[in-house]
Amino acid sequence: MPSLAELLNQAVLPDSPTARLDAELLLAFALGKPRSYLRTWPEHEPSAEQLSAFAALLERRRAGEPVAYILGHQGFWSLDLEVAPHTLIPRPDTELLVETALQLAPATPLRVLDLGTGTGAIALALASERGGWKVTGVDRILDAVELAERNRQRLKLGNAEFRQSSWFDVLAGERFGMILSNPPYIAADDRHLGEGDVRFEPMSALVAGADGLDDIRQIVAQAPQHLETGGWLLLEHGYDQAETVRALLGATGFSAVESRRDLGGHQRISLGQWTA
Ligand SMILES: C[S@@+](CC[C@H](N)C(=O)[O-])C[C@H]1O[C@@H](n2cnc3c(N)ncnc32)[C@H](O)[C@@H]1O
């Protein structure tokens, strides 16, 4: 039998900056061990069952399936989240939304809404950082709401809750001190939809009409009826949508409108305050 070190060196995966990491994550998963085990026991020879399990995992990855879907979980902020093909795999980019929310709003009690919560990533990150906030996450897809609720229970975050809703539909009469969303924002004919991990993610999490802005327009238009005076709306969007989103926020009557840049220097979130 080959050793763990030999298996990793022989693993054939599509050329990518994460190929070695992917192979390590898949091998550790096949062994049922943490990744550190591979470095601690490089001479270990796995069983025949473990070998064939690893081969099957490599095959799935070679077919393009995202590692997070194969493993069934993904790190986001300080949390380990269950992920599933009903919704988006949380991205590191979205941590900018969490970071900005924590900077903007006081740590005093606050009602917070996460629209299109998916795995619950944003809602649960905020709930974990601010015990005094009550965070509601909604998603149109029931499977996503159930996934977010499983994540909440596993993380034991009693100050978050999840409901099924198309944007604000079930929230009539409810107001929040902060509303956040990482909504679908890709144009229906965007060529990136045929590339990489997004090929395996659902269109319901990605696509928003011909220009990618249908959902953002809807959220910006309806948010004022659900924000307290002085409350904030924070939106993640595409790297080339910041100017349009700022214009939308301004035209709707938001003040203190601005965009913030991600680590790559792209304006990936825009925000505004409702003072009317
Ligand atoms: C880009 S994903 C973001 C998921 C998660 N918030 C994150 O950042 O990883 C967008 C999410 O919005 C949800 N969604 C799409 N249309 C919706 C609607 N009309 N109402 C509520 N949620 C919606 C999708 O099901 C998906 O989970």
PDBQT file of the ligand as one rigid body, heavy atoms in Angstrom, charges set to zero:
ROOT
HETATM    1  C1  LIG A 301     -25.636  34.569  -3.002  1.00  0.00    +0.000 C 
HETATM    2  S1  LIG A 301     -26.566  33.463  -1.967  1.00  0.00    +0.000 S 
HETATM    3  C2  LIG A 301     -26.005  34.017  -0.371  1.00  0.00    +0.000 C 
HETATM    4  C3  LIG A 301     -26.109  32.980   0.725  1.00  0.00    +0.000 C 
HETATM    5  C4  LIG A 301     -25.488  33.432   2.068  1.00  0.00    +0.000 C 
HETATM    6  N1  LIG A 301     -26.100  34.633   2.571  1.00  0.00    +0.000 N 
HETATM    7  C5  LIG A 301     -23.997  33.666   1.909  1.00  0.00    +0.000 C 
HETATM    8  O1  LIG A 301     -23.552  34.822   1.905  1.00  0.00    +0.000 OA
HETATM    9  O2  LIG A 301     -23.253  32.680   1.777  1.00  0.00    +0.000 OA
HETATM   10  C6  LIG A 301     -28.182  34.164  -2.115  1.00  0.00    +0.000 C 
HETATM   11  C7  LIG A 301     -29.270  33.491  -1.293  1.00  0.00    +0.000 C 
HETATM   12  O3  LIG A 301     -30.481  34.218  -1.527  1.00  0.00    +0.000 OA
HETATM   13  C8  LIG A 301     -31.557  33.301  -1.592  1.00  0.00    +0.000 C 
HETATM   14  N2  LIG A 301     -32.654  33.929  -2.349  1.00  0.00    +0.000 N 
HETATM   15  C9  LIG A 301     -32.776  34.085  -3.689  1.00  0.00    +0.000 A 
HETATM   16  N3  LIG A 301     -33.923  34.721  -3.987  1.00  0.00    +0.000 NA
HETATM   17  C10 LIG A 301     -34.532  34.988  -2.803  1.00  0.00    +0.000 A 
HETATM   18  C11 LIG A 301     -35.745  35.645  -2.453  1.00  0.00    +0.000 A 
HETATM   19  N4  LIG A 301     -36.574  36.131  -3.368  1.00  0.00    +0.000 N 
HETATM   20  N5  LIG A 301     -36.048  35.750  -1.138  1.00  0.00    +0.000 NA
HETATM   21  C12 LIG A 301     -35.215  35.255  -0.180  1.00  0.00    +0.000 A 
HETATM   22  N6  LIG A 301     -34.055  34.620  -0.463  1.00  0.00    +0.000 NA
HETATM   23  C13 LIG A 301     -33.713  34.489  -1.753  1.00  0.00    +0.000 A 
HETATM   24  C14 LIG A 301     -30.975  32.067  -2.258  1.00  0.00    +0.000 C 
HETATM   25  O4  LIG A 301     -31.753  30.921  -1.994  1.00  0.00    +0.000 OA
HETATM   26  C15 LIG A 301     -29.573  32.039  -1.642  1.00  0.00    +0.000 C 
HETATM   27  O5  LIG A 301     -29.551  31.250  -0.474  1.00  0.00    +0.000 OA
ENDROOT
TORSDOF 0
